[in-house]
Amino acid sequence: MGLVVQKYGGSSVADAEGIKRVAKRIVEAKKNGNQVVVVVSAMGDTTDELIDLAQEVSPIPSGREFDMLLTAGERISMALLAMAIKNLGHEAQSFTGSQAGVITDSVHNKARIIDVTPGRIQTSVDEGNIAIVAGFQGVSQDKKDITTLGRGGSDTTAVALAAALNADVCEIYTDVDGVFTADPRVVKKARKIDWISFEDMLELASSGSKVLLHRCVEYARRYNIPIHVRSSFSGLQGTWVSNEPQGDRPMEQAIISGVAHDTSEAKVTVVGVPDKPGEAARIFRAIADSEVNIDMVVQNVSAASTGLTDISFTLPKAEGRKAVAALEKTRAAVGFDSLRYDDQIAKISLVGAGMKTNPGVTAAFFEALSNAGVNIELISTSEIRISVVTRADDVNEAVRAVHSAFGLDSEGDEAIVYGGTGR
């Protein structure tokens, strides 16, 4: 008997009919001889609606109470799904994140998992039950407060439980048939990938691919948990994410795995920074102390006449104002001239382990953007990724141009998006 962890996103359980459909799929896995643990997200747009409601009541809600509110969405889903499974003649028990043993740090709204102690879950499945766990949430190690893991946190919950339970596979069900070479909402001819390495998937997820959260992929790679990304709306095989190809998947990986884009970032430019040791450290220490994560960083060559330079970096748009406020407090100490904030940008990334050994990839990438009339503002590279920042208005055209330039377009039918949110 194998143990399977399944995760269902909000679009899969958006209404009563969706919950019944998911319940049938879960019961089918149980009938196939598996022990089954299910992680579920909030129904449809419930989380967004709760966020809007909180902001109507309080413009800056308390982190603790905000987490308490947001976890209600997953608790509704887990209870309804357990009811639906029982109606199909199988026993199911629902558990909150804290009941499932998901232990986190104390950072509200974006907590990180420290440990998982799934004793109650293991006991439940050993007794023949299907265990339903509320995703996206846990309990802090020190204060025992309810915490949430941030956007897409249910993916991380599922993989963490799979690791703690020594599951055979973690199945992530969403509203597309797997991982595609680009977002099928933007590139209709995007191709489904049969297998992709943890390394490439981590870069795609970090670069804006919404089908998997990067923290989830990180966790899976660390504990070597194979992930099967597939649609809850069809019975098709999806995409395997693992260290080694699964089954009869090809051993040789494509040069380019895909093109990702991200419109959730903003750019901050610190203008007129004295070009001397320690100034960049002061700038980024202020950002770090504000608990803001940064992405791309570029420093210009200093002007010989002034000895001043500009430093630009990108960060989540939602944290842009907080970062600017933190930097303003350091202006006198650092001695920079001014700050520029731009939230009308987009990041486009080309990802593929094969580019390490194939010259010309960078040139072809920039030529494709040039031919599409897209201007580049920032450039960042790694061994298997090239990222650029462009204007937000240019992103869709740029993604399609790059996708076609590298021969990634499918020759078959257009990709199907069954739901519409990507989660």
Steps between C-alpha positions, in 0.01 A plus 500: 500500500639841399443834665395786274469867595267699276458876497201678343504871423221750539378471141458123545269544801341829395141379553295204621525321166876542498525359853292194398720445193817520711348261757445239226862528388624459857280196556633349176856531632388328821335219303826447314653382827668820617501675831391853414574834664345808339601865538239750390496875430216744564209491256544715188565864589418461871844615616485814284152576632619463859795731429265763354269468800789544743618814322149647518506451877863598556745651245794335681364192678694329778711218360376254760131573445548515123640146506215384721254637245668363187526144630119483513485445122696174510307374801177540305643306205636213709173445686287508185736262321492255793119509487501431126734201543281354775201526267692272262526234770856561622623628832675838507632723776590867464787672680617859530867576437576502873316171553703351215824598677618776265740701720618839373699804605317804636494720188134567431367498141815333360614245759751228415459137603747391769375145554208267433388251766220311323414252776125560480503478120693171503264354759198607296619338175615186688142467624379503139390863479571753229666793677406850378739777607445875472785641295675836527510499882685381806571590861798698627757308702538753779164674556273230354327763287330411173721599204466502121768411246432767239364469146510144368577368847278194452757363253766523770268339757445206266868438427596542867238244603615265222856522632396449863279201410757352260241506222564341161388809309348843552231575241428870446162547329430831331299640205751416225630162383852545636803727473515676163783665310325833571181621663224358273288804578759709313645250252219288355752272327693423820602133526446278802827369644497128588793517742708783641784498753472662842776740392313634196163502677645699788625765257165513317308528826733771632462689172122525507360166384185471711432128471732420795627714785881515514504414872306184421758398236784582740349273763442219250859519376640497852306186596493346150119483478377446141225748405234420241330818376169426330148631446208412724272563201641222278647152531813579299854434616663822612859610560745315723742715700784296647873435506471222242242440223203289608399189307572524127580874501797598279835517675634799307351833597423772247741793468222741604230390744281805475433872516361652820375851568414697811302824525491511880834677544606864523834671446676733743796712390724666758644799314837659578652250740859580604718235336697382802510186716205443734233714333331212316512299822314776686233516230432128494522465879213749525300289254580178686403649836162585348457129411473579129634249250680638196551334164719657230776750589696721259761766585611744234862598444567815702550831322866602512414866558270447799596166648130417522314196373142374472379171648179342368322192634165326463274379778137393551266783408303446821811586704623790289374783716638337813843474338494863386407615850788299648747647250386856567609455860854419384535796261704716737732215600559374144489840332312401183314761295153354445282191458302395194215251526349329194223240527421482127762238419502130418766229518548246221721196559637231271576178691683183399789292633610444140605861453815431707648306209332667203654830383276754333200472735553848644538655154186327372305619806597863454444483123146374556426790734656747258296368207186543712595862575539433871749714695707344781549691826684247721676168435578218743642154428580168663636177354153391387301826485503836325261765634423848372277782618278674245196724501189322631309588181752302292504178700243289310647580161851439631413159646337387175797623293757319715290183517479485120866591448612192695264263320284435805163548325281189489397366162184344643190635674508810717557454872182483708452707814208336679458747783650841450704597804799268468466385860 
